[in-house]
Amino acid sequence: MDYQKLTITQLRQMLDQKEISAVELTQGYLNRIAALDGDVQSYITVTPERALEDAKIAQKKIDAGQAGALCGIPLAIKDNICTDGIRTTCASKMLEDFVPPYNATVMEKLKIQNTILLGKTSMDEFAMGGSTQTSAFAKTKNPYDFGRVPGGSSGGSAASVAASLAPAAIGSDTGGSIRQPAAFCGVTGLKPTYGRVSRYGLVAFASSLDQIGPIANNARDCALLLGAISGFDPHDGTSSKHAVEDYTAKLGKEIKGMRIALPKEFYADGIDDGVKTAVMQAAKTYEKMGVQLIECSMPSLKYAVAAYYLIASAEASSNLSRYDGIKYGHRSKVGDTFQELICNSRSEGFGDEVKRRILLGNYALSSGYYDAYYGKAMALKQRIRSEYAHIFESCDVILTPTTPTVAYGIHENISDPAKMYQADICTVTVNIASLPAVSTPCGYDASGMPIGMSLIGKQFDEATILQVADAYEQQFTPVAPVL
C-alpha cells in the first residue's frame, strides 16, 4: 500500500469499507517509521506497543459500526504535550526521564475519538527555536532535502506528516511553530485562536502565546482534528467557552464575493522574490474565483519581532524557573551548596538557546528595565491588535507569506540568533493578537523546496480560513518528497 500523502478522509473510507484494518494501517506506519525515520529523525519516542493496543480498541469500534471521523487514525504528537505513562521530554536533557502521570486535555479528547498514538515527535528544546536543531535528542531533517531544516519548533510533527510517517500530527504554536515548519515541509498547519484549544498538559513556554493545533496534508484534515480537540476546559483558566463549530461545514462552499487583504509590509524587502511571487500567484488564483483583493497596511510589523521576543522570553523565564533540579527536572551530581546544585543542574539540563531566552527574559523583567522593554512590548501588543481589527473592518481574511524564505541549510543561521529571530516576522503577529491562521503550500522554488502562504482570520473564525485554504488546495497539486 502506498502511504504517500494519504489523508484522514481517505483512511476513513478505507477503514470503514474494510479495505484495511486499524491494526494493519498502524503497523504499516510503524514499518515506515522503522525504515525511514533514521534519516528524517522526526520522532524522539516511538510507541509501537501502545499504538497496536490503540488500534485493536479502535477496530472493535469500527466493527461495531460506532467509528467516528478519527477512529483508527494514527497520529504523531509533539513531545511537549503530556502523555500518561509515556516519556515527554520537550527535547531537553532537563526532562529526559520525565514520564507524566496524566494526559493533557488534548490527549484525553483524542482518546475519546479512538485515535492511535504512533509516538512523540522532536522539536526545538522547550519549543524555543525555528529549526528543530536545538533538540537534545533528534535533530530533524527536512524530508524534501536532508541538508535543510524542517522548521520549528514543531519540526518533528511537520516532517512526520511530510514524510508520510504519520497521516497527521499535533503541534504547538507560540510564534509560528506550527505554520513555519508546515510551510518548510509542504504540509498544512493550523494555529487556532488563543483559548480555542486547552493548554492543560502542554508544557508551557510563553503562556499568553502558546496554542496547540493540527498539522496534516490538507485543510479538511486540520478541520477534523480541530473539531476533536477544541472546547472549554475547566483545568485551563484561559480556555474559551466560545461554541465549538463544525469546522468542515464551510469546506467546498463557494468563496466568491469574499474580501482578502494583502498588507504591503508582508511583501516588502526581506521576503525572497520567489516566495512573494508564489503567494501573489495564489492571490491571483483567488481573484479568478471571484475574491476581491484589498491592499492594506500594518505599520507596526517592523517592531513585531522585538516585541514578541521580549514578551515570550519574559514569560519563558518565569515558566522555566521551576526546573531547578530540586522541584523538577534534571539534578546535577555536582554541587556542595544549594546555589551550586541549582546552577549546575540548569547548566547541564538546558541548551544554549533556552539559556539565552531565560537571560533575555530576566533582563527585560528586572528592576529599571521593565518599563523600557517589557512595558513597551505590551503596549505594542495592543497596537498590533488594533491594526488587525482595523484591517478586518474591510476584509474577511488576510493573505501573507508564511516565511520570508524556503527552508534553509542545517548549518545556516544557527550561530546567528538575531537572524533566526527575524525569520519569524511573518508569523509572530498572529500570536500577539490571539488570532487564528493556517499555512498551506502554494508553490515550490527552483530547487523543489515548498513555499507556504498564510491565511489569517478573525478570532474564532477558523471555519472561514479553512474554507479559503481548502478552496485553493482544490486548485493546487502538491508534490511529495522522494525518500
C-alpha positions in Angstrom: 0.0 0.0 0.0 1.2 3.5 -0.9 1.2 5.7 2.2 2.3 8.8 0.5 0.1 11.8 1.3 -2.8 9.8 2.5 -5.4 12.0 4.1 -7.7 11.2 7.1 -10.7 11.3 4.7 -9.1 8.6 2.5 -8.1 6.5 5.5 -11.6 6.8 7.0 -13.1 5.4 3.8 -10.5 2.5 3.7 -11.2 1.6 7.3 -14.9 1.8 7.0 -15.0 -0.3 3.8 -12.7 -2.9 5.4 -10.0 -2.4 2.8 -7.6 -2.3 5.7 -7.8 -2.9 9.4 -6.7 -0.3 12.0 -4.0 -2.8 13.1 -2.7 -3.2 9.6 -2.8 0.5 9.0 -0.9 1.2 12.2 1.7 -1.5 11.5 2.2 0.0 8.1 3.1 3.4 9.6 5.3 1.8 12.2 7.1 -0.1 9.4 7.7 3.2 7.6 9.0 4.8 10.7 11.4 2.0 11.3 12.6 2.1 7.7 12.8 5.9 7.1 13.0 7.8 10.4 16.6 7.1 10.9 17.2 9.6 8.1 14.3 12.1 8.9 14.6 11.9 12.7 11.1 13.2 13.2 10.4 11.1 16.4 12.0 11.2 19.8 10.0 8.3 21.1 8.1 5.7 19.0 5.3 3.7 20.9 4.6 0.5 18.9 3.1 -1.4 21.8 0.8 1.4 22.7 -0.1 2.1 19.0 -1.1 -1.5 18.3 -3.1 -1.7 21.5 -4.9 1.5 20.5 -5.5 0.0 17.0 -7.2 -3.1 18.4 -9.5 -1.0 20.5 -10.3 1.2 17.5 -11.0 -1.8 15.3 -13.7 -3.0 17.8 -15.4 0.3 17.4 -15.2 0.1 13.6 -16.5 -3.5 13.5 -19.4 -2.4 15.7 -20.3 0.5 13.4 -19.5 3.1 16.1 -16.5 4.7 14.4 -16.2 8.5 14.4 -14.3 10.6 11.9 -10.9 9.9 13.7 -11.4 6.4 14.9 -8.4 4.3 14.0 -6.4 7.2 12.6 -2.7 7.1 13.6 -1.3 10.4 14.9 2.1 11.8 15.9 2.2 14.1 19.0 4.7 16.8 19.7 6.9 16.0 22.7 5.8 18.9 24.8 2.3 17.5 25.2 1.9 15.3 28.3 1.0 11.6 27.6 0.2 9.4 30.5 2.9 6.8 31.1 4.9 7.8 28.0 8.1 9.9 28.2 7.6 13.6 27.5 11.0 15.3 27.1 10.4 18.7 25.5 13.5 17.7 23.6 15.6 18.7 26.6 18.0 16.9 28.9 16.2 18.7 31.7 13.2 16.4 31.2 15.0 13.4 29.7 13.4 11.0 32.1 10.1 12.7 32.7 7.1 10.3 32.4 3.8 12.2 33.1 1.3 10.6 35.4 -1.6 12.2 33.4 -2.8 13.1 29.9 -3.0 16.6 28.5 -6.7 17.5 27.8 -5.9 17.3 24.1 -4.8 13.7 24.6 -8.0 12.9 26.5 -10.1 14.3 23.7 -8.2 12.3 21.1 -8.5 9.2 23.3 -12.3 9.6 23.2 -12.1 9.7 19.4 -10.1 6.4 19.5 -7.1 7.8 17.6 -3.8 5.9 17.7 -0.6 7.3 19.2 2.4 6.4 17.0 4.9 8.4 19.1 6.2 11.7 20.3 7.9 14.0 17.8 11.0 16.0 18.0 11.0 19.8 18.5 13.2 22.7 19.4 14.1 22.4 23.1 11.1 23.7 25.2 9.7 24.9 21.8 12.4 27.6 21.6 13.6 27.8 18.0 12.7 27.7 14.4 14.8 24.8 13.1 14.4 21.7 15.4 18.1 21.7 15.6 18.1 22.7 19.3 16.6 19.3 20.2 18.8 17.4 22.6 17.8 14.1 21.1 16.7 14.1 17.4 17.7 16.9 15.1 15.0 16.5 12.5 15.8 16.9 8.7 13.5 18.3 6.0 12.0 15.4 4.0 12.4 17.4 0.8 16.2 17.8 1.4 18.0 16.2 4.3 20.5 19.0 4.1 17.9 21.6 5.2 15.9 22.2 8.4 12.2 21.3 8.7 11.5 24.5 10.6 10.4 24.6 14.2 9.6 24.3 16.9 7.1 21.7 15.7 9.6 20.4 13.1 9.2 16.8 14.0 5.4 16.9 13.7 5.6 18.6 10.3 8.3 16.3 9.0 6.5 13.2 10.1 3.4 14.2 8.0 5.5 15.4 5.0 7.4 12.1 5.0 4.2 10.1 5.4 5.4 8.7 8.8 2.0 9.8 10.1 -1.1 11.0 8.3 -1.5 13.9 10.7 0.1 15.3 13.8 -0.4 17.7 16.7 2.0 20.5 17.4 2.1 23.8 19.3 2.5 27.3 18.1 3.9 30.2 20.2 5.2 32.5 17.4 4.7 30.4 14.3 5.9 27.0 15.5 3.1 25.1 13.6 2.9 27.3 10.5 6.6 27.8 9.8 7.5 24.1 9.7 4.3 23.3 7.8 5.5 25.8 5.1 9.0 24.4 5.1 7.8 20.8 4.8 5.0 21.4 2.3 2.0 20.5 4.5 -0.9 22.3 6.1 -0.7 23.6 9.6 -3.3 25.5 11.7 -2.7 27.8 14.7 -6.2 28.2 16.3 -7.4 31.3 18.2 -5.8 31.6 21.6 -8.1 29.7 24.1 -9.8 27.6 21.4 -7.8 24.5 22.5 -7.0 23.7 26.1 -3.3 24.2 27.1 -3.7 21.9 30.1 -0.9 19.4 29.9 1.1 21.4 27.4 4.5 22.2 28.9 4.5 26.0 29.0 6.9 28.2 27.0 5.0 31.5 26.9 1.6 31.1 28.4 -0.1 34.1 26.8 1.0 33.0 23.3 1.1 29.1 23.3 -1.6 27.3 21.4 -2.0 23.6 20.4 -3.0 22.9 16.8 -3.1 20.3 14.0 -0.7 19.6 11.1 -2.0 17.5 8.2 -1.9 17.0 4.5 -4.8 19.4 3.8 -7.2 21.9 5.4 -10.0 19.3 5.6 -7.9 17.1 7.9 -7.0 20.1 10.0 -10.7 20.9 10.3 -11.5 17.4 11.5 -8.7 17.5 14.1 -9.6 21.0 15.3 -13.2 19.9 15.9 -11.9 17.0 18.0 -9.5 18.9 20.3 -11.4 22.2 20.7 -13.6 23.3 23.6 -13.7 24.8 27.1 -11.6 23.0 29.8 -12.1 23.8 33.5 -8.4 22.8 34.0 -7.3 25.7 31.8 -8.4 29.2 33.0 -7.6 30.7 29.6 -9.6 28.3 27.6 -12.7 29.8 25.9 -16.4 28.9 26.3 -17.0 30.0 22.7 -19.1 27.3 21.0 -17.2 24.7 19.0 -18.3 24.7 15.4 -18.3 22.0 12.7 -15.2 23.2 11.1 -15.8 21.1 8.0 -19.3 22.8 7.3 -17.9 25.5 5.0 -15.5 23.4 3.1 -16.2 23.2 -0.6 -18.6 26.2 -0.5 -18.0 29.0 -2.9 -15.8 31.8 -1.8 -16.9 34.3 -4.5 -17.5 37.7 -3.0 -15.1 37.3 -0.1 -12.5 40.0 0.5 -8.8 39.1 1.0 -6.4 41.7 2.4 -2.8 41.9 1.4 -0.8 44.0 3.9 2.0 45.7 2.0 4.6 45.3 4.8 4.4 41.5 4.4 5.6 41.8 0.8 8.4 44.3 1.3 12.2 43.9 1.4 13.3 40.9 3.4 10.9 38.5 1.7 12.5 36.4 -1.1 11.3 37.2 -4.5 10.4 33.6 -5.2 8.2 33.5 -2.1 6.5 36.8 -2.9 5.8 35.6 -6.5 4.3 32.3 -5.4 2.0 34.0 -2.8 0.9 36.7 -5.3 0.1 34.0 -7.8 -2.1 32.4 -5.2 -3.8 35.7 -4.7 -4.5 35.9 -8.4 -5.9 32.4 -8.3 -8.3 33.6 -5.6 -9.2 36.6 -7.7 -10.2 34.2 -10.5 -12.5 32.5 -8.0 -14.3 35.8 -7.5 -12.5 37.1 -4.5 -11.8 40.8 -4.1 -8.2 41.7 -3.2 -7.7 44.6 -0.9 -4.4 46.4 -0.3 -3.8 47.4 3.3 -1.0 48.3 5.8 0.3 47.1 9.1 2.9 49.8 10.2 3.8 48.0 13.4 5.1 44.9 11.7 8.7 46.3 11.8 8.5 46.2 15.6 6.7 42.8 15.9 9.7 40.5 16.3 11.3 42.6 19.0 8.0 42.8 20.9 7.4 39.1 20.5 10.8 38.0 21.8 10.6 40.3 24.8 7.1 39.0 25.8 7.9 35.4 25.0 11.3 35.4 26.8 9.8 37.2 29.8 7.1 34.5 30.2 9.6 31.7 29.5 12.0 32.9 32.2 9.1 32.7 34.7 7.7 29.3 33.4 11.1 27.6 33.4 12.1 28.8 36.8 10.6 25.6 38.3 13.3 23.5 36.6 16.0 23.7 39.3 16.9 20.1 39.9 15.1 20.1 43.2 11.4 20.7 42.5 11.5 19.5 38.9 13.9 18.4 36.2 17.5 17.1 35.9 19.5 17.1 39.1 23.3 17.6 38.8 25.5 15.2 40.7 27.9 18.1 41.4 27.3 20.9 43.9 28.1 21.2 47.6 25.7 24.0 48.3 22.0 24.8 47.4 23.1 27.5 45.0 25.7 25.3 43.3 23.2 22.5 42.8 20.7 24.7 41.1 23.4 26.4 38.9 24.9 23.1 37.8 21.5 21.4 37.3 20.4 24.2 35.0 23.8 24.4 33.2 23.7 20.7 32.4 20.0 20.4 31.7 19.3 23.5 29.5 20.7 24.1 26.0 22.2 27.3 24.7 19.0 28.7 23.2 16.9 28.1 26.3 19.6 29.8 28.4 19.7 32.7 26.1 16.0 33.3 26.3 15.9 32.9 30.1 18.6 35.6 30.4 16.8 37.9 28.0 13.5 37.4 29.8 15.0 38.1 33.3 16.8 41.2 31.9 13.5 42.5 30.4 11.7 42.0 33.7 14.4 43.3 36.0 14.1 46.5 38.0 15.0 49.5 36.0 14.4 47.8 32.6 10.8 46.6 33.0 9.2 49.8 31.7 11.8 50.4 29.0 11.4 46.9 27.5 8.6 44.7 28.7 6.2 47.6 29.2 6.8 48.9 25.7 6.4 45.4 24.2 3.0 45.0 25.9 1.9 48.4 24.6 2.9 47.4 21.1 0.9 44.2 21.6 -2.3 46.3 21.9 -1.3 48.4 18.9 -0.9 45.3 16.7 -4.3 44.0 17.9 -5.8 47.4 16.9 -4.2 47.3 13.5 -5.6 43.8 12.8 -9.0 44.9 14.0 -8.9 47.9 11.6 -7.9 45.7 8.6 -10.7 43.2 9.4 -13.3 46.0 9.2 -12.9 45.8 5.4 -11.9 42.2 4.8 -12.7 38.6 5.7 -9.2 37.0 5.5 -5.6 38.3 5.3 -3.1 36.6 3.0 0.6 36.8 3.7 3.7 34.6 3.1 4.2 32.2 6.0 8.0 32.6 5.9 10.4 35.0 4.3 12.4 32.2 2.6 12.1 28.5 1.9 13.8 26.0 4.3 17.5 26.9 4.8 20.5 24.7 5.3 21.0 22.9 8.6 24.2 24.8 9.4 22.8 28.2 8.2 21.6 30.8 10.7 22.2 28.5 13.7 25.0 30.6 15.1 23.2 33.9 14.4 20.2 34.2 16.9 19.2 37.6 15.6 18.9 36.3 12.1 16.9 33.3 13.3 14.5 35.5 15.2 13.9 37.8 12.3 12.8 34.8 10.2 9.6 34.8 12.4 8.5 38.2 11.0 5.5 36.8 9.1 4.1 34.7 11.9 4.5 36.3 15.3 1.8 39.0 15.0 -0.9 36.3 14.8 0.1 35.0 18.3 0.5 38.5 19.7 -3.1 39.3 18.5 -4.5 35.9 19.6 -5.8 35.3 16.0 -6.2 32.0 14.1 -4.1 31.3 11.0 -3.5 28.4 8.6 -0.4 27.8 6.4 -0.8 25.7 3.2 1.5 25.1 0.3 1.3 27.5 -2.7 4.3 26.5 -4.7 7.9 25.3 -4.9 11.1 27.1 -5.6 13.7 26.3 -8.4 15.2 23.6 -6.1 11.9 22.0 -5.4 11.5 23.3 -1.8 8.0 24.1 -0.7 6.6 27.6 -0.3 3.8 28.3 2.2 1.1 31.0 2.3 -0.7 32.0 5.5 -4.4 32.9 5.8 -5.2 34.9 8.9 -8.8 35.1 10.2 -10.8 36.9 12.9 -10.9 35.5 16.4 -12.7 32.1 16.5 -13.3 32.2 12.7 -11.2 29.2 11.9 -14.0 27.9 9.7 -13.6 30.7 7.2 -9.8 30.4 6.9 -10.1 26.7 6.5 -12.7 27.2 3.8 -10.4 29.6 1.9 -7.4 27.3 2.3 -9.4 24.4 1.1 -10.6 26.3 -2.0 -7.0 26.9 -3.0 -5.9 23.4 -2.3 -8.5 22.2 -4.8 -6.6 24.1 -7.5 -3.1 23.1 -6.3 -1.3 19.8 -6.8 1.2 19.1 -4.0 4.5 17.3 -4.7 5.5 14.6 -2.2 9.2 14.3 -1.2 11.2 11.5 -2.6 12.6 9.4 0.3 
